[in-house]
Amino acid sequence: DLYSNAIIAGNKPIATTDPNKLEDAARKAMSPEGFNYVFGGAGEQSTMAANRLAFRQWKLIPRFLRPTVPRDLRIDLFGKTYDTPVLMAPVGVQSAYHPDAERGVASACADLGVPFICSTASSQNLEDVFSPESSDAAKGPRWFQLYWPLDDEITASILGRAKSVGCEVLVVTLDTFTMAWRPLDLDAGYLPFATGTGNAIGFNDPVFRRKFAERFDGDTPEDNVVMASRYWTSEAFSGHAHKWEDVQTLRKLWDGPIVLKGILSVEDALMAARNGVDGIVVSNHGGRQLDGAVPSLEMLPEIVDAVGGRLTVLFDSGIRTGADMMKALALGAQAVLVGRPVIYGLGVAGTEGARHVLAGLLADLDQSMGLAGVQTVKELNRSILRKVNYGG
Ligand code: FNR
């Protein structure tokens, strides 16, 4: 079972299963810029801290003398059954944390049946991450996250490629049409996109390349990287958000499920439903975008009440334990995304580290469900929760 597998791994790639010690281990193992880029939140990191406090305000009420085995962690999303209610959040620039990068994390996910959501800001190209010849990642479920370019032809080309490498669901991130004020990165002068890292999917896109070649011609290859980075940034992070009407364009360019990531208001959740998307991720980007934004857990119940019957509601931001996952699922999320913990695993011990952290989180979820008297994910509902006004 999941729990004993986590314990038996005698040659553990990481010496701890404690989420806070994992963060310390990553701080020691990774380059300072790499660690700070992953760890850091926007502004004074108040939303990042509030994400954790929001989890602490919900407490679980366990039930006993009920069947809890065999546990069933499976869920259905968009007509497909997945092994667990956990997905790997899209995280860009993974070569900055460990050379195993996206391919390593995607392989770890494939091994555990966890969908890998490949970021547009990947450091490895889509076709390389999921190359059936050389990558275990090609065996697992995969979704694609879009940083939505202004140019529809570039968008069409990238989405066509995502489809042809087998991505099943499109996740369109709304909260990052411009980068946030992130003091740790600003102070270190660290901006991975400026040097081309994290631009692999854009840079290797044939339509992007054609348009770039038509407009620019630098004297040296380095000039070209800098100019291409600027051009790419102006396409995907220009500060010009799209409008709700533009969702129709995405519909034309993508024939699978579409999920909007970054929703924090009931009104936007209703707009998502009205505009015909299939799902949303209630998320504040792990506290990395608008500092002062509300914790996503705080908004989750209202959003589920408003649109849960019509849309698939997913959740992320601040999940560190199995109990956290249970709380979000009990509040109505159909599945949860995890970001930083798995990336810390990658930073400490590459593919094996990412796998170890993810396997531990699944084991913790499994174990916590059992302890709460819950056998299946479908049983989770608000009756097992109590909101308290103290943290701890
Ligand atoms: C992110 N996130 C993110 N989201 C996205 O849609 N595209 C991306 O490229 C990235 N890149 C990224 C890099 C790093 C280093 C982090 C930590 C996060 C946000 C991510 O998908 C998710 O919303 C948060 O990570 C969830 O919060 P936790 O689990 O990290 O607390």
Boltz pocket constraint, residues with backbone or C-beta under 6 A from the ligand:
constraints:
  - pocket:
      binder: B
      contacts: [[A, 37], [A, 38], [A, 39], [A, 89], [A, 90], [A, 91], [A, 92], [A, 119], [A, 120], [A, 121], [A, 145], [A, 173], [A, 261], [A, 283], [A, 284], [A, 285], [A, 286], [A, 287], [A, 288], [A, 316], [A, 317], [A, 318], [A, 319], [A, 337], [A, 338], [A, 339], [A, 340], [A, 341], [A, 343]]
      max_distance: 6.0
